[in-house]
Amino acid sequence: MVLAQEGSGGSGASFVLTLVLMLGAMYLLIIRPQRKRIRAVVQAQAGLVAGSEVVLTSGIYGTAVNVDKETVLLEVAPGVLVKVARAAIGQVVTPEAAAAEPDVGTPPG
């Protein structure tokens, strides 16, 4: 004897629809913006030239002195050079952004 359950035909379709909507929302809210950020960082690293102001992923600011294929020589303070991997460059500081940041070393007034 086969028992038929009435009203359960739509539950599978609604589950699949809910799953598709959740995956779509995850793509729009998480994956897509992350890809955009990664693309921007890769472009900044590719366009890096000597003299560029950069911020490392660790938060250290510096000026690129020498740029190789895989490494960058940064001047983080006058006379202090640090050799870092090119992938450690988090962003290139544009002149507009540098002008908007307050100078930490100079007291106000």
C-alpha positions as CSV (number, residue, x, y, z in Angstrom):
1,M,0.0,0.0,0.0
2,V,1.4,3.4,-1.1
3,L,0.7,6.4,1.0
4,A,0.6,9.7,-0.9
5,Q,1.3,12.9,1.0
6,E,-0.8,15.8,-0.2
7,G,0.6,19.3,-0.3
8,S,4.3,18.3,-0.3
9,G,4.9,18.8,-4.0
10,G,5.9,22.5,-3.6
11,S,8.3,22.1,-0.8
12,G,11.2,20.8,-3.0
13,A,10.7,23.6,-5.4
14,S,10.6,26.3,-2.7
15,F,13.8,24.8,-1.1
16,V,15.6,25.0,-4.5
17,L,14.4,28.6,-5.0
18,T,15.5,29.6,-1.5
19,L,18.9,28.0,-2.1
20,V,19.4,29.8,-5.4
21,L,18.4,33.1,-3.9
22,M,20.8,32.7,-1.0
23,L,23.6,31.8,-3.4
24,G,22.8,34.8,-5.5
25,A,22.8,37.1,-2.5
26,M,26.1,35.7,-1.3
27,Y,27.6,36.3,-4.8
28,L,26.4,39.9,-4.9
29,L,27.3,40.8,-1.3
30,I,30.6,38.9,-0.8
31,I,32.2,37.4,-3.8
32,R,31.7,40.2,-6.4
33,P,33.1,43.1,-4.1
34,Q,36.0,40.9,-3.1
35,R,36.9,40.3,-6.7
36,K,36.7,44.0,-7.4
37,R,39.1,44.8,-4.5
38,I,41.6,42.1,-5.7
39,R,41.5,43.4,-9.2
40,A,42.2,47.0,-8.0
41,V,45.2,45.8,-5.8
42,V,46.7,43.8,-8.7
43,Q,46.4,46.8,-11.0
44,A,48.1,49.0,-8.4
45,Q,50.9,46.5,-8.0
46,A,51.3,46.2,-11.8
47,G,51.5,50.0,-12.3
48,L,54.0,50.5,-9.5
49,V,57.0,52.6,-10.4
50,A,59.9,54.1,-8.5
51,G,58.9,57.2,-6.5
52,S,55.3,55.9,-5.8
53,E,54.0,56.3,-2.3
54,V,52.6,52.9,-1.1
55,V,51.0,51.3,1.9
56,L,51.9,47.7,2.7
57,T,49.2,45.2,3.7
58,S,50.7,45.5,7.3
59,G,50.0,49.3,7.3
60,I,53.5,50.5,6.8
61,Y,53.9,53.6,4.5
62,G,56.9,54.0,2.3
63,T,58.2,55.3,-1.0
64,A,59.3,52.9,-3.7
65,V,62.9,53.3,-4.5
66,N,63.6,50.3,-6.8
67,V,60.9,48.1,-8.4
68,D,61.8,44.6,-9.6
69,K,59.6,41.9,-11.0
70,E,58.9,40.3,-7.6
71,T,60.3,42.7,-5.0
72,V,60.2,46.4,-4.1
73,L,62.8,48.4,-2.2
74,L,61.0,50.9,0.0
75,E,62.2,53.8,1.9
76,V,60.1,53.9,5.1
77,A,62.1,56.7,6.8
78,P,65.0,58.9,5.6
79,G,67.9,56.4,5.0
80,V,65.9,53.3,6.0
81,L,65.4,50.9,3.2
82,V,63.2,47.8,3.4
83,K,63.0,45.1,0.7
84,V,59.5,43.6,0.5
85,A,57.6,41.3,-1.8
86,R,55.6,43.0,-4.5
87,A,52.5,41.2,-3.3
88,A,52.8,43.0,0.1
89,I,51.8,46.3,-1.5
90,G,48.3,46.9,-0.4
91,Q,47.6,50.2,-2.2
92,V,49.4,53.0,-4.0
93,V,48.7,56.3,-2.3
94,T,47.5,58.9,-4.8
95,P,48.7,62.5,-4.3
96,E,45.1,63.6,-3.5
97,A,44.8,61.0,-0.8
98,A,48.2,62.0,0.7
99,A,47.2,65.6,0.8
100,A,44.0,64.7,2.7
101,E,45.8,62.8,5.4
102,P,47.2,64.8,8.3
103,D,50.9,64.7,8.9
104,V,51.4,62.6,12.0
105,G,55.0,63.8,12.6
106,T,54.2,67.5,12.8
107,P,52.4,68.9,15.8
108,P,49.4,71.1,15.2
109,G,49.7,74.8,15.4
